[in-house]
Amino acid sequence: MRLKKLLRKDIEPRCTYCAHGVPLADGQRIVCRRRGVVDGADHCRAFRYDPLRRIPPKPAALRGHFTDADFSLGDNDETK
């Protein structure tokens, strides 16, 4: 299921994960084979999505204090 999210067709075009671009050392700008040095948020008609260049967002952290009872399926009152 997660692989489908990375390979979906409705991805917002950005030069950051285009197959025609190479990131510069500053991490903000891209060297495009077609347009030269551009901002990573730009895009053009020649955009070709490369899923290996896209960095997925970090998963959300669990907040709060949980105990073992929060994750048990049975009643904790019964002891055998």
QUIDACOR-V779799 format. One record per residue. N is the residue number from 1. RES is the residue in three letters. PSI is psi in whole degrees, -180 to 180 (NA if undefined). Layout:
BEGIN
N,RES,PSI / N,RES,PSI
END
This chain:
BEGIN
1,MET,-41 / 2,ARG,-33 / 3,LEU,-36 / 4,LYS,-36 / 5,LYS,-37 / 6,LEU,-31 / 7,LEU,16 / 8,ARG,156 / 9,LYS,-21 / 10,ASP,31 / 11,ILE,141 / 12,GLU,124 / 13,PRO,131 / 14,ARG,142 / 15,CYS,-20 / 16,THR,-38 / 17,TYR,41 / 18,CYS,145 / 19,ALA,-19 / 20,HIS,-8 / 21,GLY,155 / 22,VAL,127 / 23,PRO,144 / 24,LEU,172 / 25,ALA,-27 / 26,ASP,-15 / 27,GLY,-7 / 28,GLN,-33 / 29,ARG,157 / 30,ILE,140 / 31,VAL,111 / 32,CYS,139 / 33,ARG,-24 / 34,ARG,-35 / 35,ARG,-2 / 36,GLY,-146 / 37,VAL,122 / 38,VAL,165 / 39,ASP,147 / 40,GLY,-23 / 41,ALA,-10 / 42,ASP,168 / 43,HIS,163 / 44,CYS,-178 / 45,ARG,-21 / 46,ALA,9 / 47,PHE,128 / 48,ARG,115 / 49,TYR,130 / 50,ASP,105 / 51,PRO,-20 / 52,LEU,-15 / 53,ARG,-15 / 54,ARG,131 / 55,ILE,113 / 56,PRO,154 / 57,PRO,154 / 58,LYS,144 / 59,PRO,151 / 60,ALA,141 / 61,ALA,145 / 62,LEU,131 / 63,ARG,143 / 64,GLY,169 / 65,HIS,123 / 66,PHE,147 / 67,THR,172 / 68,ASP,-29 / 69,ALA,-28 / 70,ASP,-24 / 71,PHE,8 / 72,SER,150 / 73,LEU,-27 / 74,GLY,177 / 75,ASP,140 / 76,ASN,-11 / 77,ASP,-27 / 78,GLU,122 / 79,THR,132 / 80,LYS,NA
END
